[in-house]
C-alpha cells in the first residue's frame, strides 16, 4: 500500500513535469512497482535532470567557462583582488576609503566594467578631477578598455554630464566610438559610487 502511494505521487510529479516539456514521453507501468521498475524510473529522472542542465548551459551566448581572472593576473596594481567565478567579478580594496569591483563576463550580455566605491561623499562637479582621474587610471591598466581614447576625451573636456535626480548622474564621452559603446554612472547618496563600462551581445 505504501509503495502504491509513492508510485501515485511519482506519476503525478512526472506528469506535471512532462506537461511543461515540448517533447513529451509516455511511460506505461503495471500496477505493481518492482525493484527493476524503480531503477528505470530513477534512471529516467536522472537523465531528464542532466538534459535540463545541458539545455540551461547551452542557452548562454557567451562561453562562461572561458571567463576567468586571467586578464588580471599580471596587473601589479590589482594583485590583491578576490575573484568570484560565479558572477565574474574581482573585488579589490584599494585603501581604507576606496574599493573597486571589476566585472568581465556574462551569459547573454557580455559586460566589462569597473565600479568604484568611496565611503565618503564626492560632488561630481567639485570633485570631477578626482573622479575622472580614477576612470583614466583603471581604463589605462585594463586592456579591455579603450584607455588612450578615454583619457583623450577626458583631458579635452569632451564629457557631457546629465543630472538624473538629486543623487544620480550619467556621463557621455563625446566621441563617436566611445559615445555608442560606453556608459558612466555616478551616485552620491550616503556614499559615492561610480562606474564605467560597456555591454555587447
Backbone as a ProteinNet text record, in pm:
[ID]
protein_1_A
[PRIMARY]
XXXXXXXXXXXXXXXXXXXXXXXXXXXXXXXXXXXXXXXXXXXXXXXXXXXXXXXXXXXXXXXXXXXXXXXXXXXXXXXXXXXXXXXXXXXXXXXXXXXXXXXXXXXXXXXXXXXXXXXXXXXXXXXXXXXXXXXXXXXXXXXXXXXXXXXXXXXXXXXXXXXXXXXXXXXXXXXXXXXXXXXXXXXXXXXXXXXXXXXXX
[TERTIARY]
83	0	86.3	192.2	283.1	351.8	394.1	460.8	367.4	239.6	143	123.7	123.1	108	224.5	348.8	466.7	463.3	415.7	406.7	309.4	195.5	95.2	151.6	219.5	280.7	384.2	465.3	569.3	508.3	401.4	338.1	277.6	220.5	164	273.6	387.5	500.3	555.2	566.7	620.4	527.9	396.4	302.5	305.7	324.2	336.8	461.5	570.9	698.4	688.1	624.4	615	521.8	425.1	330.8	400.2	511.5	581.8	686.8	706.8	811.2	752.1	837.2	794	783.4	882.6	885.6	837.5	713.7	659.2	695.8	712	738.1	625.4	581.1	477.5	540.2	518.9	571.8	453.4	446.9	339.1	398.8	338.8	389.5	272.9	300.1	196.1	157.1	51.4	8.1	112.9	193.7	293.5	423.7	476.9	604	714.2	794.1	901.3	1031.3	1132.8	1265.1	1322.2	1303	1354.6	1288.9	1156.3	1086.8	1126	1154.8	1202.5	1333.3	1422.8	1552.7	1533.7	1439.9	1412.4	1363.3	1271.9	1216.3	1326	1411.1	1522.4	1612.4	1637.9	1723.3	1661	1529.1	1459.2	1469.3	1449.2	1456.7	1596.6	1698.6	1836.9	1871.9	1831	1860.2	1788.3	1664.3	1588.9	1658.2	1704.8	1775.5	1901.8	1979.1	2102.3	2071.7	1965.1	1926.7	1889.6	1814.2	1776.3	1898.4	1996.9	2118.8	2196.6	2207.6	2276.6	2204.7	2071.5	1991.5	2015.8	2026.3	2049.4	2185.9	2289.5	2424.8	2431.5	2365.8	2371.1	2296.1	2209.7	2132.9	2218.8	2336.5	2423.5	2484	2486.3	2550.8	2702.4	2750.6	2894.2	2937.2	3051.6	3104.8	3158.5	3084.4	3123.9	3244.4	3272.1	3387.2	3519.3	3518.6	3641.8	3653.1	3551.9	3550.8	3618.4	3747.3	3827.4	3895.8	3978.3	4052	4188.1	4208.9	4338.1	4377.7	4279.1	4307.1	4364.7	4356.5	4407.7	4542.9	4584.7	4699.8	4829.3	4857.1	4985.4	4976.3	4865.1	4849	4883.5	5002.5	5052.9	4963.3	4906.3	4821.7	4696.5	4658.6	4534.9	4560.4	4683.6	4719.2	4650.8	4581.4	4512.4	4366	4328.9	4188.9	4144.3	4012.5	3948.5	3847.8	3866.2	3782.7	3661.9	3545.7	3422.6	3387.1	3408.4	3389	3241.4	3153.4	3010.6	2957.5	2988.8	2937.7	3043.6	3162.8	3270.5	3316.6	3337.2	3382.7	3507.2	3585.6	3702.3	3678.9	3696.6	3681.6	3820.7	3844.8	3975.5	3954.6	4020.2	4021.1	4144.1	4120.9	4232.1	4299.1	4218	4268.4	4153.1	4168.9	4065.7	3932.7	3934.7	3811.5	3762.9	3847.8	3814.2	3814.3	3716	3716.9	3676.4	3705.4	3684.1	3630.5	3530.4	3478.2	3493.3	3557	3574.6	3495.1	3412.6	3333.7	3376.6	3395.7	3427.5	3362.9	3249.2	3181.4	3031.9	2963.6	2818.5	2768.9	2639.6	2576	2520.9	2415.7	2356.3	2415.8	2460.9	2523.6	2660.4	2763.1	2898.8	2923.2	2965.3	2989.6	3135.2	3190.3	3321.4	3299.6	3324.9	3300.3	3393	3411.9	3487.8	3402.2	3374.2	3287.4	3365.5	3374.2	3442.5	3342.2	3384.7	3304.2	3393.2	3346.9	3420.3	3330	3379.4	3293.4	3272	3289.5	3257.6	3184.3	3141.5	3062.1	3148.2	3144	3208.5	3100.1	3134.8	3045.8	3096.9	3009.8	3055.8	3113.8	3071.8	3127.4	3255.9	3248.9	3365.6	3479.6	3446.7	3548.2	3565.5	3530.8	3535.3	3674.2	3778	3914.1	3947.4	3918.1	3946.5	3868.5	3742.5	3656.7	3709.7	3736	3778	3924.7	4005.1	4141	4135	4038	4018.7	3977.1	3890.7	3846.2	3964.9	4046.4	4164.8	4259.7	4278.9	4371.3	4326.8	4201	4156.8	4146.8	4104.1	4091.6	4227.9	4330.2	4464.5	4535.2	4495.7	4565	4489.8	4364.5	4287.9	4275.9	4332.7	4339.6	4203.5	4100.1	3967.1	3902.4	3955.4	3905	3986	3924.9	3994.5	4058.4	4159.3	4218.7	4270.8	4342.9	4400.3	4291.2	4188.6	4077.9	3999.3	3977.6	3903.3	3981.9	4112	4197	4192.2	4197.6	4198.6	4070.3	3953.2	3827.8	3811.7	3861.2	3853.3	3946.8	4071.5	4168	4119.5	4047.8	3996	3862.5	3812.2	3686.3	3564	3574.4	3462.4	3377.2	3329	3243.2	3116.4	3003.5	2874.4	2808.7	2783.2	2724.5	2577.3	2492.7	2348.5	2302.3	2228.7	2174.1	2040.7	2029.4	1903.7	1810.4	1867	1790.8	1889.9	1848.6	1932.8	2068.9	2074.1	2197.9	2258.2	2184.1	2228.4	2262.7	2377	2424.6	2468	2463.1	2509.7	2602.6	2708.8	2800.7	2819.6	2834.1	2865.6	3000.8	3078.2	3204.4	3173.9	3205.1	3165.9	3264.7	3265.9	3347.2	3259.7	3255.4	3159.8	3168.3	3288.3	3306.5	3271.6	3326.5	3305.5	3161.1	3098.8	2960.9	2866.8	2886.7	2799.8	2825.6	2950.5	2989.6	2980.5	3028.6	3049.4	2935.6	2921.2	2833.4	2916.2	2871.4	2931.3	2817.6	2810.9	2707.1	2771.6	2705.9	2758	2642.9	2667.7	2567.4	2638.8	2585.1	2648.3	2548	2457.6	2366.7	2435	2465.2	2530.1	2677.3	2708.1	2846.3	2856.8	2975.2	2992.5	3023.3	2948.5	2978.8	2977.4	3070	3065.8	3128.1	3076.1	3125	3130.5	3226.2	3241	3241.7	3180	3178.4	3105.7	3091.4	3017.5	2960.8	2858.5	2795.9	2802.5	2802.8	2772.6	2708.4	2635.4	2570.2	2573.9
-120.7	0	125.4	124	238.5	263.2	153.2	164.8	223.4	181.7	234.1	383.7	427.6	571.3	649.4	601.3	668.5	666	554.4	539.9	642.7	660.8	757.7	899.5	931.5	1064.1	1085.5	982.6	993	1019.3	942.5	960.7	1099.9	1149.7	1284.2	1387.9	1375.6	1468.7	1458.9	1337.3	1314.7	1375.3	1361.6	1416.8	1569.3	1629	1775.3	1822.3	1750	1784.7	1773.4	1665.4	1641.8	1740.8	1794.7	1888.6	2014	2050.8	2173.8	2151.7	2029.1	1999	1996	2032.7	2028.2	1883.3	1803.2	1663.1	1575.5	1529.3	1450.3	1303.5	1234.3	1091.8	1023.3	907.9	832.3	706.9	685.8	567.5	485.2	359.5	271.2	171.7	167	79.4	-0.4	-123.2	-207.7	-152.1	-212.6	-172.9	-204.4	-303.9	-344.5	-271.9	-212.2	-140.1	-232.7	-281.2	-373.7	-297.8	-367.5	-308.3	-262.3	-344.3	-309.6	-184.2	-174.4	-56.3	68.9	53.8	167.7	219.3	128.8	167.7	238.9	187.9	250.4	393.5	411	543.5	638.8	590.6	674.1	714.6	622.6	649.6	756.8	745.6	844.8	982.8	990.3	1118.5	1177.5	1096.7	1144.7	1194.2	1120.3	1161.9	1290.7	1305.8	1428.3	1547.3	1530.4	1637.9	1677.4	1579.5	1608.5	1680.7	1638.7	1703.4	1848.3	1873.8	2011	2095.3	2037.5	2108.9	2146.8	2052.6	2080.7	2189.4	2182.3	2281.9	2419.8	2429.4	2556.7	2614.2	2528.1	2573.4	2621.8	2549.9	2584.1	2712.5	2759.4	2880.6	3005.8	3003.2	3120.6	3148.2	3275.5	3317.1	3310.6	3355.3	3360.4	3241.2	3185.2	3068.6	3110.9	3080.7	3123.4	3047.1	2931.6	2852.8	2925	3010.7	3083	3217.1	3252.3	3381.9	3366.8	3387.3	3366.7	3497.6	3489.2	3607.6	3622.2	3550.7	3554.8	3697.1	3779.2	3916	4004.9	3960	4037.9	3989.6	3873.2	3804.3	3886.7	3963.7	4034.5	4182.6	4224.3	4366.2	4386.6	4442	4456.9	4544.6	4649.5	4742.1	4674.9	4562	4493.7	4355	4328.4	4191.7	4142.9	4230.4	4187.4	4148.5	4135.2	4107.8	3969.6	3958.8	3831.1	3804.4	3692.3	3661.4	3577.5	3617.8	3541.1	3480.5	3350	3286.4	3273.6	3280.3	3267.7	3391.5	3511.2	3631.7	3707.4	3647.2	3700.6	3839.1	3854.8	3983.6	3967.2	4073.7	4081.7	4195.8	4167.6	4269.8	4310.8	4442.7	4493.5	4604.4	4592.1	4701.2	4785.1	4909.9	4996.2	5063	5107.1	5163.5	5169.3	5243.8	5248.1	5303.8	5386	5453.6	5412.7	5343.9	5311.2	5160	5115.1	4976.6	4978.3	4868.1	4860	4720.7	4716.5	4590	4590.7	4487.7	4474.6	4353.7	4374.8	4263.6	4241	4113.2	4076.7	3942.6	3947.1	3823.7	3841.9	3732.9	3734.8	3616.1	3600.2	3488.2	3536.2	3616.3	3669.6	3804.8	3879.6	4010.1	4007.3	4034.2	4036.9	4176.7	4184.1	4313.9	4326.3	4442.3	4480.8	4611.5	4610.8	4733	4742.3	4866.7	4894.9	4987.1	4943.7	5019.8	5058.8	5188.6	5241.2	5269.8	5245.9	5281.3	5358.7	5479.2	5565.9	5590.3	5562.4	5563.1	5702.5	5802.1	5940.8	5999.8	6122.7	6182.3	6275.2	6249.6	6336.9	6410.2	6526.3	6603.8	6592.2	6559.3	6533.7	6657.4	6775.5	6898.5	6939.4	6949	6993.5	6892.7	6765.3	6659.2	6587.5	6655.8	6595.7	6540.2	6614.7	6570.2	6438.8	6429.8	6306.6	6188.1	6211.1	6105	6056	6150.2	6109.7	6067.1	6109.3	6054.4	5905.2	5867.5	5725.3	5646.5	5707.7	5643.8	5626	5730.3	5722.2	5613.2	5607.9	5509	5366.2	5333.8	5194.6	5156.1	5248.8	5214.4	5206.4	5264.8	5256.1	5125.4	5062.1	4938.1	4811.2	4825.5	4709.6	4715.8	4617.4	4617.8	4613.1	4563.9	4555	4691.4	4794.4	4930.5	5004.2	5106.1	5194.4	5308.3	5274.1	5367.4	5496.2	5488.3	5609.4	5703.4	5646.7	5728.7	5793.2	5716.3	5769.5	5882.4	5863.9	5969.6	6095.6	6078.3	6193	6275.9	6209	6285.7	6352.4	6287.5	6349	6468.8	6452.3	6563	6681.8	6653.2	6760.7	6816.1	6764.1	6812.5	6773.7	6667.8	6624.7	6521.5	6561.2	6474.7	6553.1	6497.2	6561.6	6493.1	6570.2	6514.3	6554.4	6456	6479.7	6440.2	6530.1	6501.6	6430.6	6312.4	6236.5	6271.9	6280.4	6323.3	6379.8	6394.6	6459.3	6391.5	6261.4	6186.7	6117.1	6104.3	6023.9	6107.4	6073.3	6141.6	6037.9	6079.5	5995.6	6082.3	6023.9	6099.6	6029	6107.9	6056.3	6110.5	6024.3	6067.2	6113.6	6239.9	6299.7	6264.5	6138.5	6079.9	5972.8	5966.6	5878.5	5733.7	5680.2	5540.4	5521.7	5607.7	5593.1	5621.9	5718.9	5757.1	5637.7	5563.6	5449.8	5330.5	5313.3	5191.4	5200.8	5310.5	5317.5	5385.4	5344.3	5414.9	5459.5	5566.7	5614.1	5658.9	5602.1	5637.3	5679.9	5774.3	5830	5845.3	5807.1	5822.2	5863.3	5964.5	6007.4	6018.2	5921.7	5916.7	5836.5	5901.8	5842.7	5808.1	5739.6	5713.4	5749.3	5736.7	5767.7	5640	5617.6	5507.3	5562.3	5515	5548.3	5434.1	5414.9	5303	5339	5277.7	5290.2	5149.9	5134.9	5002.5	4999.8	4879	4858.6	4717.7	4701.2	4570.9	4541.2	4415.8	4377.9	4240.5	4212.1	4081.5	4031
0	0	0	82.4	91.3	-42.1	-108.1	-238.8	-342.6	-339.1	-435.2	-415.4	-290.6	-262.5	-324	-300.4	-357.3	-509.7	-561.6	-705.8	-764.6	-701.3	-746.9	-740.1	-628.5	-613.9	-723	-747.1	-850.5	-987.7	-1022.6	-1152.7	-1165.3	-1056.4	-1057.9	-1086	-1014.7	-1034.8	-1175.8	-1224.4	-1357.5	-1462.5	-1444.3	-1541.8	-1539.8	-1420.7	-1411.3	-1483.4	-1462.8	-1525.2	-1676.4	-1722.9	-1866.9	-1935.2	-1862.2	-1922	-1970.1	-1904.8	-1940.5	-2048.6	-2092.5	-2191.8	-2330.9	-2428.4	-2567.8	-2614.8	-2585	-2626.8	-2511.5	-2520.2	-2411.1	-2429.6	-2317.9	-2320.2	-2245.2	-2293.6	-2225.5	-2167.8	-2037.3	-1971.1	-1922.4	-1964	-1920.6	-1821.5	-1702.3	-1596.3	-1541.1	-1500.9	-1439.7	-1303.7	-1246	-1112.5	-1007.4	-1033.2	-934.1	-958.6	-851.6	-861.8	-813.8	-907.4	-871.9	-854.1	-804.6	-785.3	-919.2	-1023.7	-1156.4	-1210.7	-1193.4	-1245.8	-1168.9	-1039.5	-960.7	-1016.5	-1052.1	-1109	-1242.8	-1324.7	-1455	-1435	-1340.5	-1312.8	-1264.4	-1173.3	-1125	-1241.1	-1330.7	-1446.3	-1535.5	-1559.6	-1641.8	-1578.2	-1446.6	-1374.7	-1385.3	-1361	-1367.8	-1506.8	-1609.5	-1746.6	-1782.6	-1733.7	-1758.9	-1693.6	-1569.3	-1499.2	-1573.3	-1620.4	-1694.5	-1824.1	-1891.9	-2018.1	-1993.6	-1883.6	-1849.9	-1818.7	-1748.9	-1713.3	-1839.3	-1933.8	-2060.4	-2138.2	-2136.5	-2207	-2148.3	-2015.4	-1947.9	-1985.5	-1985.6	-2017.5	-2161.9	-2253.5	-2395	-2426.1	-2337	-2362.8	-2361.6	-2298.2	-2292.3	-2429.5	-2466.2	-2590.8	-2573.8	-2457.5	-2431.6	-2346.5	-2379.1	-2309.2	-2172.3	-2067.5	-1934	-1880.1	-1937.9	-1893.2	-1922.9	-2024.5	-2060.7	-1988.9	-1910.2	-1841.5	-1704.8	-1704.5	-1583.7	-1544.2	-1440.3	-1393.8	-1461.9	-1570.5	-1639.8	-1678.9	-1716.7	-1760.9	-1649.6	-1525	-1410.9	-1359.5	-1402.9	-1342.4	-1339.1	-1442.3	-1448.8	-1413.7	-1353.2	-1319.1	-1171.9	-1147.1	-1009.3	-923.5	-983.1	-905.9	-849.9	-908.4	-867.6	-809.7	-766.7	-725.9	-598.3	-527.7	-404.9	-431.3	-556.7	-589.7	-539.3	-519	-486.7	-598	-669.2	-785.7	-746.6	-796.3	-778.4	-913.5	-929.7	-1060.3	-1097.6	-999.2	-1029	-1099.8	-1044.9	-1110	-1190	-1206	-1291.2	-1247.6	-1117.2	-1064.8	-978.9	-977.9	-889.7	-792.4	-664.4	-560.1	-513.3	-507.3	-464.4	-362.4	-247.6	-150	-182.1	-222.8	-263.4	-143.5	-47.1	79	178.3	286.1	391	342.6	239.3	195.8	57.2	-18.7	-157.3	-181.1	-258.8	-308.4	-455	-522.7	-666.4	-700.7	-787.4	-839	-990	-1041.6	-1185.8	-1231.6	-1332.9	-1388.4	-1531.9	-1563.4	-1701.9	-1732.2	-1801.3	-1836.1	-1848.4	-1870	-1881.7	-1960.7	-1963	-2033.1	-2167.2	-2164.4	-2287.6	-2325.4	-2225.7	-2248.1	-2182.4	-2258.7	-2203.9	-2148.9	-2023	-1959.1	-1917.8	-1945.5	-1893.1	-1819.9	-1688.9	-1612.3	-1492.3	-1448.4	-1327	-1241.3	-1118.5	-1028.2	-903.5	-880	-762.5	-652.1	-528.1	-412	-314.7	-279.9	-188.3	-67.7	51.3	169	227.9	145.2	177.6	58.4	70.1	-37.5	-122.7	-254.1	-352.1	-431.1	-480.8	-565.5	-709.2	-802	-938.6	-1006	-964.5	-1022	-948.7	-817.4	-740	-743.1	-744.8	-738.5	-872.4	-979.6	-1113.5	-1146.8	-1114.3	-1147.2	-1077	-948.2	-873.7	-930.9	-964.1	-1017.4	-1151.7	-1242.7	-1377	-1382.8	-1287.4	-1276.4	-1242.6	-1159.3	-1126.5	-1250.4	-1332	-1456.6	-1551.6	-1566	-1653.2	-1603.6	-1472.6	-1414	-1445.3	-1416.9	-1433.5	-1580.9	-1666	-1808.3	-1876.8	-1815.4	-1874.1	-1838.2	-1727	-1687.8	-1727.5	-1769.6	-1816.6	-1968.7	-2036.2	-2182.6	-2251.2	-2181.4	-2242.5	-2264.4	-2200.3	-2217.9	-2324.5	-2382.6	-2477	-2397.5	-2319	-2224.4	-2284.4	-2395.9	-2458.3	-2507.1	-2569.4	-2621	-2506.7	-2400.1	-2284.3	-2220	-2202.1	-2144.5	-2230.7	-2360.4	-2451	-2439.2	-2440.8	-2432.8	-2296.2	-2190.4	-2056.8	-2050.3	-2098.3	-2097.6	-2179.9	-2287.3	-2373.2	-2324.6	-2214.1	-2157.7	-2238.3	-2317.4	-2401.7	-2328.9	-2212.2	-2130.3	-2098.2	-2134	-2108.4	-1988.4	-1883.1	-1760	-1751.1	-1728.9	-1717.1	-1577.7	-1512.5	-1379.3	-1395.1	-1335.6	-1343.4	-1228.6	-1108.8	-991.9	-891.2	-767	-666.3	-648.6	-662.4	-635	-756.7	-865.1	-978.9	-1101.2	-1160.2	-1280.7	-1383.2	-1507.2	-1618.1	-1702.7	-1754.5	-1839.6	-1972.1	-2077.7	-2210.1	-2252.9	-2318.2	-2377.4	-2519.1	-2548.1	-2675	-2785.9	-2816.1	-2921.4	-2984.4	-3115.3	-3183.1	-3135.2	-3129.7	-3088.2	-2940.6	-2854.8	-2710.3	-2671.8	-2738.7	-2707.6	-2725.4	-2832.3	-2861.6	-2770	-2728.3	-2657.7	-2505.3	-2447.1	-2302.3	-2226.6	-2100.3	-2006.6	-1886.4	-1822.3	-1697.6	-1606.7	-1487.5	-1390.1	-1259.5	-1192.6	-1067.2	-969	-842.8	-737.5	-609.4	-540.4	-414.7	-299.7	-294	-179.9	-68.6	42.7	162.1	140.1	30.4	-9.3	-157	-213.8	-356.2	-433.4	-540.5	-631.4	-773.3	-853.6	-995.4	-1073.7	-1193.7	-1274.2	-1421.7	-1487.3	-1631.6	-1688.5	-1806.1	-1865.8	-1998.6	-2050.4	-2174.1	-2175	-2259.4	-2283.1	-2432	-2466.8	-2604	-2604.2	-2711.2	-2722.3	-2864.9
[MASK]
+++++++++++++++++++++++++++++++++++++++++++++++++++++++++++++++++++++++++++++++++++++++++++++++++++++++++++++++++++++++++++++++++++++++++++++++++++++++++++++++++++++++++++++++++++++++++++++++++++++++++

